[in-house]
């Protein structure tokens, strides 16, 4: 995944992904994240994770057998990753993406 042309000159960006786009990846592989908190909801489960020192949430309609303190492996499809300018907070779009 390359940076959009309008990314800051220093290349610093904020990476974002919606919690429902973060997937548990069974077994080995994926990115290792630590579980900080599990929130069962009526519809599913929200897992609060720490990945490389950053907070991240995962939402699933399943009831995974994970607990605070566990290490899980996650996967995020590159198409679901969004980039933001750390100074303005504005979404950085690739040239082929239409503005919303």
Secondary structure, DSSP 8 states (H G I E B T S, - for coil): ----TTS-TT--EEEE--GGGEEE--SS-SEEEEEEEEEE-SS-EEEEEEETTEEEEEEESS-----TT-EEEEEE-GGG-EEEETTT--EE--TTS---
